[in-house]
Amino acid sequence: MTDSSDPLAEKHERNREQRRAEIERWVTYIQENPPDVWGPQLNSLIESQLEAARESGVSAEQRERVEQAGREWAEEERET
């Protein structure tokens, strides 16, 4: 439960709910379609993300900060 007087907490909660809804949509999609339909779509998405990461010119230090933030976020998600 978030503090309703905290707009940032409300935004984070909305974002979390949107992520969960998108994950549920994806799960439904892959359950209703064979892997030869969604597999190439997923591969294309992943390849484009990897290409963008390669082209971003992000330093090793920045990459580590992002990875750490991801680990912290994942830990917070497990606790909720």
PDB file of N, CA, C and O in Angstrom:
ATOM      1  N   MET A   1       0.852  -1.170   0.000  1.00  0.00           N
ATOM      2  CA  MET A   1       0.000   0.000   0.000  1.00  0.00           C
ATOM      3  C   MET A   1       0.895   1.228   0.000  1.00  0.00           C
ATOM      4  O   MET A   1       1.906   1.279   0.701  1.00  0.00           O
ATOM      5  N   THR A   2       0.510   2.212  -0.793  1.00  0.00           N
ATOM      6  CA  THR A   2       1.309   3.429  -0.879  1.00  0.00           C
ATOM      7  C   THR A   2       0.637   4.550  -0.111  1.00  0.00           C
ATOM      8  O   THR A   2      -0.566   4.517   0.147  1.00  0.00           O
ATOM      9  N   ASP A   3       1.436   5.542   0.247  1.00  0.00           N
ATOM     10  CA  ASP A   3       0.936   6.742   0.906  1.00  0.00           C
ATOM     11  C   ASP A   3       0.253   7.583  -0.155  1.00  0.00           C
ATOM     12  O   ASP A   3       0.914   8.065  -1.075  1.00  0.00           O
ATOM     13  N   SER A   4      -1.060   7.772  -0.048  1.00  0.00           N
ATOM     14  CA  SER A   4      -1.818   8.470  -1.086  1.00  0.00           C
ATOM     15  C   SER A   4      -1.439   9.941  -1.199  1.00  0.00           C
ATOM     16  O   SER A   4      -1.825  10.600  -2.165  1.00  0.00           O
ATOM     17  N   SER A   5      -0.697  10.466  -0.240  1.00  0.00           N
ATOM     18  CA  SER A   5      -0.269  11.853  -0.322  1.00  0.00           C
ATOM     19  C   SER A   5       1.068  11.995  -1.043  1.00  0.00           C
ATOM     20  O   SER A   5       1.553  13.112  -1.220  1.00  0.00           O
ATOM     21  N   ASP A   6       1.664  10.897  -1.456  1.00  0.00           N
ATOM     22  CA  ASP A   6       2.964  10.913  -2.121  1.00  0.00           C
ATOM     23  C   ASP A   6       2.788  10.629  -3.620  1.00  0.00           C
ATOM     24  O   ASP A   6       2.617   9.477  -4.017  1.00  0.00           O
ATOM     25  N   PRO A   7       2.831  11.687  -4.455  1.00  0.00           N
ATOM     26  CA  PRO A   7       2.617  11.487  -5.891  1.00  0.00           C
ATOM     27  C   PRO A   7       3.648  10.556  -6.529  1.00  0.00           C
ATOM     28  O   PRO A   7       3.316   9.810  -7.450  1.00  0.00           O
ATOM     29  N   LEU A   8       4.894  10.589  -6.051  1.00  0.00           N
ATOM     30  CA  LEU A   8       5.912   9.715  -6.612  1.00  0.00           C
ATOM     31  C   LEU A   8       5.603   8.254  -6.283  1.00  0.00           C
ATOM     32  O   LEU A   8       5.765   7.380  -7.135  1.00  0.00           O
ATOM     33  N   ALA A   9       5.165   7.989  -5.070  1.00  0.00           N
ATOM     34  CA  ALA A   9       4.795   6.624  -4.685  1.00  0.00           C
ATOM     35  C   ALA A   9       3.607   6.151  -5.517  1.00  0.00           C
ATOM     36  O   ALA A   9       3.551   4.991  -5.926  1.00  0.00           O
ATOM     37  N   GLU A  10       2.668   7.044  -5.762  1.00  0.00           N
ATOM     38  CA  GLU A  10       1.510   6.693  -6.600  1.00  0.00           C
ATOM     39  C   GLU A  10       1.953   6.372  -8.021  1.00  0.00           C
ATOM     40  O   GLU A  10       1.462   5.418  -8.626  1.00  0.00           O
ATOM     41  N   LYS A  11       2.874   7.160  -8.552  1.00  0.00           N
ATOM     42  CA  LYS A  11       3.388   6.916  -9.896  1.00  0.00           C
ATOM     43  C   LYS A  11       4.087   5.566  -9.950  1.00  0.00           C
ATOM     44  O   LYS A  11       3.879   4.803 -10.893  1.00  0.00           O
ATOM     45  N   HIS A  12       4.912   5.259  -8.955  1.00  0.00           N
ATOM     46  CA  HIS A  12       5.612   3.970  -8.918  1.00  0.00           C
ATOM     47  C   HIS A  12       4.617   2.818  -8.857  1.00  0.00           C
ATOM     48  O   HIS A  12       4.806   1.797  -9.519  1.00  0.00           O
ATOM     49  N   GLU A  13       3.568   2.974  -8.073  1.00  0.00           N
ATOM     50  CA  GLU A  13       2.556   1.923  -7.974  1.00  0.00           C
ATOM     51  C   GLU A  13       1.842   1.736  -9.310  1.00  0.00           C
ATOM     52  O   GLU A  13       1.600   0.604  -9.728  1.00  0.00           O
ATOM     53  N   ARG A  14       1.503   2.836  -9.983  1.00  0.00           N
ATOM     54  CA  ARG A  14       0.872   2.732 -11.311  1.00  0.00           C
ATOM     55  C   ARG A  14       1.801   2.028 -12.289  1.00  0.00           C
ATOM     56  O   ARG A  14       1.368   1.162 -13.049  1.00  0.00           O
ATOM     57  N   ASN A  15       3.074   2.400 -12.270  1.00  0.00           N
ATOM     58  CA  ASN A  15       4.043   1.759 -13.155  1.00  0.00           C
ATOM     59  C   ASN A  15       4.145   0.267 -12.871  1.00  0.00           C
ATOM     60  O   ASN A  15       4.186  -0.546 -13.794  1.00  0.00           O
ATOM     61  N   ARG A  16       4.184  -0.084 -11.602  1.00  0.00           N
ATOM     62  CA  ARG A  16       4.265  -1.495 -11.205  1.00  0.00           C
ATOM     63  C   ARG A  16       3.031  -2.253 -11.706  1.00  0.00           C
ATOM     64  O   ARG A  16       3.146  -3.364 -12.224  1.00  0.00           O
ATOM     65  N   GLU A  17       1.859  -1.648 -11.546  1.00  0.00           N
ATOM     66  CA  GLU A  17       0.624  -2.295 -12.005  1.00  0.00           C
ATOM     67  C   GLU A  17       0.612  -2.436 -13.524  1.00  0.00           C
ATOM     68  O   GLU A  17       0.154  -3.449 -14.052  1.00  0.00           O
ATOM     69  N   GLN A  18       1.111  -1.425 -14.225  1.00  0.00           N
ATOM     70  CA  GLN A  18       1.175  -1.502 -15.683  1.00  0.00           C
ATOM     71  C   GLN A  18       2.130  -2.603 -16.129  1.00  0.00           C
ATOM     72  O   GLN A  18       1.829  -3.338 -17.069  1.00  0.00           O
ATOM     73  N   ARG A  19       3.276  -2.724 -15.464  1.00  0.00           N
ATOM     74  CA  ARG A  19       4.220  -3.797 -15.803  1.00  0.00           C
ATOM     75  C   ARG A  19       3.580  -5.162 -15.595  1.00  0.00           C
ATOM     76  O   ARG A  19       3.708  -6.050 -16.438  1.00  0.00           O
ATOM     77  N   ARG A  20       2.900  -5.324 -14.483  1.00  0.00           N
ATOM     78  CA  ARG A  20       2.243  -6.610 -14.212  1.00  0.00           C
ATOM     79  C   ARG A  20       1.182  -6.914 -15.265  1.00  0.00           C
ATOM     80  O   ARG A  20       1.068  -8.051 -15.724  1.00  0.00           O
ATOM     81  N   ALA A  21       0.406  -5.902 -15.648  1.00  0.00           N
ATOM     82  CA  ALA A  21      -0.632  -6.097 -16.666  1.00  0.00           C
ATOM     83  C   ALA A  21      -0.001  -6.497 -17.997  1.00  0.00           C
ATOM     84  O   ALA A  21      -0.523  -7.372 -18.688  1.00  0.00           O
ATOM     85  N   GLU A  22       1.104  -5.875 -18.362  1.00  0.00           N
ATOM     86  CA  GLU A  22       1.780  -6.217 -19.611  1.00  0.00           C
ATOM     87  C   GLU A  22       2.350  -7.637 -19.561  1.00  0.00           C
ATOM     88  O   GLU A  22       2.303  -8.361 -20.555  1.00  0.00           O
ATOM     89  N   ILE A  23       2.874  -8.024 -18.431  1.00  0.00           N
ATOM     90  CA  ILE A  23       3.382  -9.394 -18.281  1.00  0.00           C
ATOM     91  C   ILE A  23       2.241 -10.388 -18.430  1.00  0.00           C
ATOM     92  O   ILE A  23       2.385 -11.407 -19.105  1.00  0.00           O
ATOM     93  N   GLU A  24       1.112 -10.098 -17.804  1.00  0.00           N
ATOM     94  CA  GLU A  24      -0.045 -10.986 -17.921  1.00  0.00           C
ATOM     95  C   GLU A  24      -0.521 -11.076 -19.373  1.00  0.00           C
ATOM     96  O   GLU A  24      -0.887 -12.153 -19.842  1.00  0.00           O
ATOM     97  N   ARG A  25      -0.515  -9.936 -20.086  1.00  0.00           N
ATOM     98  CA  ARG A  25      -0.897  -9.935 -21.507  1.00  0.00           C
ATOM     99  C   ARG A  25       0.047 -10.816 -22.304  1.00  0.00           C
ATOM    100  O   ARG A  25      -0.393 -11.592 -23.153  1.00  0.00           O
ATOM    101  N   TRP A  26       1.347 -10.704 -22.037  1.00  0.00           N
ATOM    102  CA  TRP A  26       2.327 -11.501 -22.763  1.00  0.00           C
ATOM    103  C   TRP A  26       2.137 -12.988 -22.477  1.00  0.00           C
ATOM    104  O   TRP A  26       2.189 -13.808 -23.394  1.00  0.00           O
ATOM    105  N   VAL A  27       1.921 -13.333 -21.226  1.00  0.00           N
ATOM    106  CA  VAL A  27       1.707 -14.739 -20.867  1.00  0.00           C
ATOM    107  C   VAL A  27       0.494 -15.287 -21.610  1.00  0.00           C
ATOM    108  O   VAL A  27       0.547 -16.388 -22.158  1.00  0.00           O
ATOM    109  N   THR A  28      -0.577 -14.540 -21.630  1.00  0.00           N
ATOM    110  CA  THR A  28      -1.776 -14.970 -22.363  1.00  0.00           C
ATOM    111  C   THR A  28      -1.456 -15.152 -23.842  1.00  0.00           C
ATOM    112  O   THR A  28      -1.868 -16.135 -24.458  1.00  0.00           O
ATOM    113  N   TYR A  29      -0.720 -14.201 -24.404  1.00  0.00           N
ATOM    114  CA  TYR A  29      -0.366 -14.262 -25.819  1.00  0.00           C
ATOM    115  C   TYR A  29       0.441 -15.512 -26.137  1.00  0.00           C
ATOM    116  O   TYR A  29       0.149 -16.206 -27.111  1.00  0.00           O
ATOM    117  N   ILE A  30       1.457 -15.808 -25.323  1.00  0.00           N
ATOM    118  CA  ILE A  30       2.277 -16.982 -25.635  1.00  0.00           C
ATOM    119  C   ILE A  30       1.546 -18.292 -25.356  1.00  0.00           C
ATOM    120  O   ILE A  30       1.878 -19.323 -25.940  1.00  0.00           O
ATOM    121  N   GLN A  31       0.557 -18.257 -24.472  1.00  0.00           N
ATOM    122  CA  GLN A  31      -0.239 -19.458 -24.238  1.00  0.00           C
ATOM    123  C   GLN A  31      -1.201 -19.719 -25.389  1.00  0.00           C
ATOM    124  O   GLN A  31      -1.535 -20.868 -25.678  1.00  0.00           O
ATOM    125  N   GLU A  32      -1.646 -18.650 -26.045  1.00  0.00           N
ATOM    126  CA  GLU A  32      -2.637 -18.772 -27.118  1.00  0.00           C
ATOM    127  C   GLU A  32      -2.010 -18.899 -28.504  1.00  0.00           C
ATOM    128  O   GLU A  32      -2.717 -19.173 -29.474  1.00  0.00           O
ATOM    129  N   ASN A  33      -0.699 -18.704 -28.612  1.00  0.00           N
ATOM    130  CA  ASN A  33      -0.030 -18.764 -29.902  1.00  0.00           C
ATOM    131  C   ASN A  33       1.162 -19.697 -29.829  1.00  0.00           C
ATOM    132  O   ASN A  33       1.814 -19.797 -28.789  1.00  0.00           O
ATOM    133  N   PRO A  34       1.451 -20.380 -30.926  1.00  0.00           N
ATOM    134  CA  PRO A  34       2.588 -21.305 -30.923  1.00  0.00           C
ATOM    135  C   PRO A  34       3.918 -20.548 -30.917  1.00  0.00           C
ATOM    136  O   PRO A  34       3.979 -19.393 -31.339  1.00  0.00           O
ATOM    137  N   PRO A  35       4.973 -21.195 -30.443  1.00  0.00           N
ATOM    138  CA  PRO A  35       6.282 -20.543 -30.378  1.00  0.00           C
ATOM    139  C   PRO A  35       6.774 -20.018 -31.728  1.00  0.00           C
ATOM    140  O   PRO A  35       7.510 -19.031 -31.767  1.00  0.00           O
ATOM    141  N   ASP A  36       6.382 -20.657 -32.834  1.00  0.00           N
ATOM    142  CA  ASP A  36       6.856 -20.158 -34.128  1.00  0.00           C
ATOM    143  C   ASP A  36       6.209 -18.825 -34.495  1.00  0.00           C
ATOM    144  O   ASP A  36       6.649 -18.174 -35.442  1.00  0.00           O
ATOM    145  N   VAL A  37       5.174 -18.407 -33.768  1.00  0.00           N
ATOM    146  CA  VAL A  37       4.571 -17.087 -33.970  1.00  0.00           C
ATOM    147  C   VAL A  37       5.251 -16.061 -33.070  1.00  0.00           C
ATOM    148  O   VAL A  37       5.732 -15.035 -33.551  1.00  0.00           O
ATOM    149  N   TRP A  38       5.292 -16.330 -31.773  1.00  0.00           N
ATOM    150  CA  TRP A  38       5.832 -15.331 -30.851  1.00  0.00           C
ATOM    151  C   TRP A  38       7.347 -15.382 -30.712  1.00  0.00           C
ATOM    152  O   TRP A  38       7.957 -14.392 -30.307  1.00  0.00           O
ATOM    153  N   GLY A  39       7.967 -16.510 -31.037  1.00  0.00           N
ATOM    154  CA  GLY A  39       9.417 -16.642 -30.912  1.00  0.00           C
ATOM    155  C   GLY A  39      10.183 -15.613 -31.738  1.00  0.00           C
ATOM    156  O   GLY A  39      11.047 -14.919 -31.201  1.00  0.00           O
ATOM    157  N   PRO A  40       9.885 -15.500 -33.041  1.00  0.00           N
ATOM    158  CA  PRO A  40      10.588 -14.492 -33.835  1.00  0.00           C
ATOM    159  C   PRO A  40      10.327 -13.067 -33.354  1.00  0.00           C
ATOM    160  O   PRO A  40      11.202 -12.207 -33.449  1.00  0.00           O
ATOM    161  N   GLN A  41       9.142 -12.821 -32.846  1.00  0.00           N
ATOM    162  CA  GLN A  41       8.834 -11.487 -32.313  1.00  0.00           C
ATOM    163  C   GLN A  41       9.710 -11.200 -31.095  1.00  0.00           C
ATOM    164  O   GLN A  41      10.274 -10.113 -30.972  1.00  0.00           O
ATOM    165  N   LEU A  42       9.820 -12.161 -30.210  1.00  0.00           N
ATOM    166  CA  LEU A  42      10.645 -11.991 -29.019  1.00  0.00           C
ATOM    167  C   LEU A  42      12.120 -11.845 -29.401  1.00  0.00           C
ATOM    168  O   LEU A  42      12.828 -11.002 -28.849  1.00  0.00           O
ATOM    169  N   ASN A  43      12.578 -12.666 -30.345  1.00  0.00           N
ATOM    170  CA  ASN A  43      13.966 -12.559 -30.796  1.00  0.00           C
ATOM    171  C   ASN A  43      14.244 -11.177 -31.371  1.00  0.00           C
ATOM    172  O   ASN A  43      15.295 -10.597 -31.102  1.00  0.00           O
ATOM    173  N   SER A  44      13.327 -10.650 -32.148  1.00  0.00           N
ATOM    174  CA  SER A  44      13.499  -9.321 -32.743  1.00  0.00           C
ATOM    175  C   SER A  44      13.602  -8.252 -31.659  1.00  0.00           C
ATOM    176  O   SER A  44      14.440  -7.354 -31.736  1.00  0.00           O
ATOM    177  N   LEU A  45      12.747  -8.360 -30.655  1.00  0.00           N
ATOM    178  CA  LEU A  45      12.775  -7.404 -29.548  1.00  0.00           C
ATOM    179  C   LEU A  45      14.117  -7.460 -28.820  1.00  0.00           C
ATOM    180  O   LEU A  45      14.735  -6.427 -28.561  1.00  0.00           O
ATOM    181  N   ILE A  46      14.550  -8.647 -28.502  1.00  0.00           N
ATOM    182  CA  ILE A  46      15.805  -8.813 -27.762  1.00  0.00           C
ATOM    183  C   ILE A  46      16.982  -8.312 -28.589  1.00  0.00           C
ATOM    184  O   ILE A  46      17.855  -7.615 -28.071  1.00  0.00           O
ATOM    185  N   GLU A  47      17.009  -8.664 -29.871  1.00  0.00           N
ATOM    186  CA  GLU A  47      18.096  -8.205 -30.735  1.00  0.00           C
ATOM    187  C   GLU A  47      18.131  -6.685 -30.815  1.00  0.00           C
ATOM    188  O   GLU A  47      19.209  -6.092 -30.802  1.00  0.00           O
ATOM    189  N   SER A  48      16.965  -6.047 -30.897  1.00  0.00           N
ATOM    190  CA  SER A  48      16.950  -4.581 -30.972  1.00  0.00           C
ATOM    191  C   SER A  48      17.421  -3.959 -29.660  1.00  0.00           C
ATOM    192  O   SER A  48      18.086  -2.923 -29.670  1.00  0.00           O
ATOM    193  N   GLN A  49      17.085  -4.576 -28.542  1.00  0.00           N
ATOM    194  CA  GLN A  49      17.557  -4.072 -27.253  1.00  0.00           C
ATOM    195  C   GLN A  49      19.074  -4.225 -27.126  1.00  0.00           C
ATOM    196  O   GLN A  49      19.754  -3.325 -26.634  1.00  0.00           O
ATOM    197  N   LEU A  50      19.595  -5.359 -27.568  1.00  0.00           N
ATOM    198  CA  LEU A  50      21.047  -5.570 -27.524  1.00  0.00           C
ATOM    199  C   LEU A  50      21.768  -4.582 -28.436  1.00  0.00           C
ATOM    200  O   LEU A  50      22.804  -4.033 -28.062  1.00  0.00           O
ATOM    201  N   GLU A  51      21.228  -4.357 -29.622  1.00  0.00           N
ATOM    202  CA  GLU A  51      21.836  -3.404 -30.545  1.00  0.00           C
ATOM    203  C   GLU A  51      21.849  -1.995 -29.942  1.00  0.00           C
ATOM    204  O   GLU A  51      22.853  -1.287 -30.020  1.00  0.00           O
ATOM    205  N   ALA A  52      20.723  -1.599 -29.342  1.00  0.00           N
ATOM    206  CA  ALA A  52      20.656  -0.279 -28.714  1.00  0.00           C
ATOM    207  C   ALA A  52      21.666  -0.161 -27.576  1.00  0.00           C
ATOM    208  O   ALA A  52      22.292   0.884 -27.401  1.00  0.00           O
ATOM    209  N   ALA A  53      21.821  -1.233 -26.807  1.00  0.00           N
ATOM    210  CA  ALA A  53      22.779  -1.218 -25.705  1.00  0.00           C
ATOM    211  C   ALA A  53      24.203  -1.086 -26.233  1.00  0.00           C
ATOM    212  O   ALA A  53      25.009  -0.341 -25.676  1.00  0.00           O
ATOM    213  N   ARG A  54      24.514  -1.811 -27.309  1.00  0.00           N
ATOM    214  CA  ARG A  54      25.853  -1.735 -27.891  1.00  0.00           C
ATOM    215  C   ARG A  54      26.149  -0.333 -28.415  1.00  0.00           C
ATOM    216  O   ARG A  54      27.274   0.154 -28.299  1.00  0.00           O
ATOM    217  N   GLU A  55      25.146   0.308 -28.984  1.00  0.00           N
ATOM    218  CA  GLU A  55      25.330   1.621 -29.597  1.00  0.00           C
ATOM    219  C   GLU A  55      25.235   2.770 -28.598  1.00  0.00           C
ATOM    220  O   GLU A  55      25.490   3.919 -28.958  1.00  0.00           O
ATOM    221  N   SER A  56      24.882   2.485 -27.379  1.00  0.00           N
ATOM    222  CA  SER A  56      24.631   3.552 -26.412  1.00  0.00           C
ATOM    223  C   SER A  56      25.898   4.229 -25.898  1.00  0.00           C
ATOM    224  O   SER A  56      25.854   5.374 -25.447  1.00  0.00           O
ATOM    225  N   GLY A  57      27.016   3.529 -25.965  1.00  0.00           N
ATOM    226  CA  GLY A  57      28.251   4.108 -25.469  1.00  0.00           C
ATOM    227  C   GLY A  57      28.275   4.264 -23.960  1.00  0.00           C
ATOM    228  O   GLY A  57      28.984   5.125 -23.439  1.00  0.00           O
ATOM    229  N   VAL A  58      27.515   3.452 -23.255  1.00  0.00           N
ATOM    230  CA  VAL A  58      27.449   3.521 -21.799  1.00  0.00           C
ATOM    231  C   VAL A  58      28.755   2.988 -21.205  1.00  0.00           C
ATOM    232  O   VAL A  58      29.269   1.955 -21.635  1.00  0.00           O
ATOM    233  N   SER A  59      29.272   3.693 -20.231  1.00  0.00           N
ATOM    234  CA  SER A  59      30.512   3.269 -19.579  1.00  0.00           C
ATOM    235  C   SER A  59      30.263   2.055 -18.690  1.00  0.00           C
ATOM    236  O   SER A  59      29.125   1.760 -18.322  1.00  0.00           O
ATOM    237  N   ALA A  60      31.326   1.369 -18.358  1.00  0.00           N
ATOM    238  CA  ALA A  60      31.232   0.215 -17.466  1.00  0.00           C
ATOM    239  C   ALA A  60      30.663   0.624 -16.109  1.00  0.00           C
ATOM    240  O   ALA A  60      29.901  -0.125 -15.498  1.00  0.00           O
ATOM    241  N   GLU A  61      31.037   1.815 -15.639  1.00  0.00           N
ATOM    242  CA  GLU A  61      30.539   2.292 -14.346  1.00  0.00           C
ATOM    243  C   GLU A  61      29.027   2.526 -14.391  1.00  0.00           C
ATOM    244  O   GLU A  61      28.302   2.160 -13.466  1.00  0.00           O
ATOM    245  N   GLN A  62      28.566   3.143 -15.481  1.00  0.00           N
ATOM    246  CA  GLN A  62      27.134   3.389 -15.608  1.00  0.00           C
ATOM    247  C   GLN A  62      26.378   2.073 -15.731  1.00  0.00           C
ATOM    248  O   GLN A  62      25.311   1.912 -15.138  1.00  0.00           O
ATOM    249  N   ARG A  63      26.920   1.138 -16.492  1.00  0.00           N
ATOM    250  CA  ARG A  63      26.277  -0.166 -16.642  1.00  0.00           C
ATOM    251  C   ARG A  63      26.153  -0.848 -15.280  1.00  0.00           C
ATOM    252  O   ARG A  63      25.126  -1.458 -14.984  1.00  0.00           O
ATOM    253  N   GLU A  64      27.194  -0.748 -14.452  1.00  0.00           N
ATOM    254  CA  GLU A  64      27.144  -1.351 -13.118  1.00  0.00           C
ATOM    255  C   GLU A  64      26.080  -0.674 -12.258  1.00  0.00           C
ATOM    256  O   GLU A  64      25.367  -1.348 -11.515  1.00  0.00           O
ATOM    257  N   ARG A  65      25.967   0.651 -12.352  1.00  0.00           N
ATOM    258  CA  ARG A  65      24.922   1.357 -11.582  1.00  0.00           C
ATOM    259  C   ARG A  65      23.532   0.900 -12.006  1.00  0.00           C
ATOM    260  O   ARG A  65      22.651   0.714 -11.168  1.00  0.00           O
ATOM    261  N   VAL A  66      23.340   0.719 -13.311  1.00  0.00           N
ATOM    262  CA  VAL A  66      22.041   0.261 -13.815  1.00  0.00           C
ATOM    263  C   VAL A  66      21.768  -1.158 -13.335  1.00  0.00           C
ATOM    264  O   VAL A  66      20.659  -1.466 -12.898  1.00  0.00           O
ATOM    265  N   GLU A  67      22.772  -2.020 -13.415  1.00  0.00           N
ATOM    266  CA  GLU A  67      22.591  -3.396 -12.943  1.00  0.00           C
ATOM    267  C   GLU A  67      22.261  -3.427 -11.458  1.00  0.00           C
ATOM    268  O   GLU A  67      21.394  -4.188 -11.030  1.00  0.00           O
ATOM    269  N   GLN A  68      22.945  -2.605 -10.673  1.00  0.00           N
ATOM    270  CA  GLN A  68      22.679  -2.544  -9.234  1.00  0.00           C
ATOM    271  C   GLN A  68      21.250  -2.057  -8.980  1.00  0.00           C
ATOM    272  O   GLN A  68      20.550  -2.601  -8.125  1.00  0.00           O
ATOM    273  N   ALA A  69      20.824  -1.045  -9.712  1.00  0.00           N
ATOM    274  CA  ALA A  69      19.459  -0.544  -9.556  1.00  0.00           C
ATOM    275  C   ALA A  69      18.455  -1.643  -9.900  1.00  0.00           C
ATOM    276  O   ALA A  69      17.425  -1.772  -9.240  1.00  0.00           O
ATOM    277  N   GLY A  70      18.750  -2.424 -10.923  1.00  0.00           N
ATOM    278  CA  GLY A  70      17.873  -3.535 -11.291  1.00  0.00           C
ATOM    279  C   GLY A  70      17.797  -4.586 -10.207  1.00  0.00           C
ATOM    280  O   GLY A  70      16.724  -5.110  -9.909  1.00  0.00           O
ATOM    281  N   ARG A  71      18.947  -4.896  -9.614  1.00  0.00           N
ATOM    282  CA  ARG A  71      18.943  -5.867  -8.505  1.00  0.00           C
ATOM    283  C   ARG A  71      18.141  -5.349  -7.324  1.00  0.00           C
ATOM    284  O   ARG A  71      17.390  -6.099  -6.700  1.00  0.00           O
ATOM    285  N   GLU A  72      18.298  -4.067  -7.018  1.00  0.00           N
ATOM    286  CA  GLU A  72      17.544  -3.474  -5.906  1.00  0.00           C
ATOM    287  C   GLU A  72      16.052  -3.477  -6.200  1.00  0.00           C
ATOM    288  O   GLU A  72      15.243  -3.773  -5.321  1.00  0.00           O
ATOM    289  N   TRP A  73      15.686  -3.147  -7.439  1.00  0.00           N
ATOM    290  CA  TRP A  73      14.272  -3.151  -7.823  1.00  0.00           C
ATOM    291  C   TRP A  73      13.696  -4.566  -7.694  1.00  0.00           C
ATOM    292  O   TRP A  73      12.597  -4.755  -7.170  1.00  0.00           O
ATOM    293  N   ALA A  74      14.451  -5.552  -8.177  1.00  0.00           N
ATOM    294  CA  ALA A  74      13.980  -6.934  -8.106  1.00  0.00           C
ATOM    295  C   ALA A  74      13.782  -7.359  -6.656  1.00  0.00           C
ATOM    296  O   ALA A  74      12.815  -8.052  -6.339  1.00  0.00           O
ATOM    297  N   GLU A  75      14.680  -6.953  -5.783  1.00  0.00           N
ATOM    298  CA  GLU A  75      14.556  -7.280  -4.366  1.00  0.00           C
ATOM    299  C   GLU A  75      13.301  -6.629  -3.781  1.00  0.00           C
ATOM    300  O   GLU A  75      12.566  -7.265  -3.027  1.00  0.00           O
ATOM    301  N   GLU A  76      13.058  -5.380  -4.123  1.00  0.00           N
ATOM    302  CA  GLU A  76      11.844  -4.697  -3.643  1.00  0.00           C
ATOM    303  C   GLU A  76      10.592  -5.400  -4.137  1.00  0.00           C
ATOM    304  O   GLU A  76       9.621  -5.535  -3.392  1.00  0.00           O
ATOM    305  N   GLU A  77      10.604  -5.852  -5.390  1.00  0.00           N
ATOM    306  CA  GLU A  77       9.452  -6.549  -5.961  1.00  0.00           C
ATOM    307  C   GLU A  77       9.195  -7.860  -5.217  1.00  0.00           C
ATOM    308  O   GLU A  77       8.046  -8.228  -4.975  1.00  0.00           O
ATOM    309  N   ARG A  78      10.267  -8.556  -4.857  1.00  0.00           N
ATOM    310  CA  ARG A  78      10.095  -9.824  -4.121  1.00  0.00           C
ATOM    311  C   ARG A  78       9.491  -9.591  -2.754  1.00  0.00           C
ATOM    312  O   ARG A  78       8.778 -10.443  -2.223  1.00  0.00           O
ATOM    313  N   GLU A  79       9.782  -8.420  -2.181  1.00  0.00           N
ATOM    314  CA  GLU A  79       9.287  -8.122  -0.838  1.00  0.00           C
ATOM    315  C   GLU A  79       7.826  -7.678  -0.827  1.00  0.00           C
ATOM    316  O   GLU A  79       7.186  -7.688   0.224  1.00  0.00           O
ATOM    317  N   THR A  80       7.292  -7.288  -1.994  1.00  0.00           N
ATOM    318  CA  THR A  80       5.896  -6.824  -2.038  1.00  0.00           C
ATOM    319  C   THR A  80       4.953  -7.936  -2.348  1.00  0.00           C
ATOM    320  O   THR A  80       3.744  -7.718  -2.421  1.00  0.00           O
TER     321      THR A  80
END
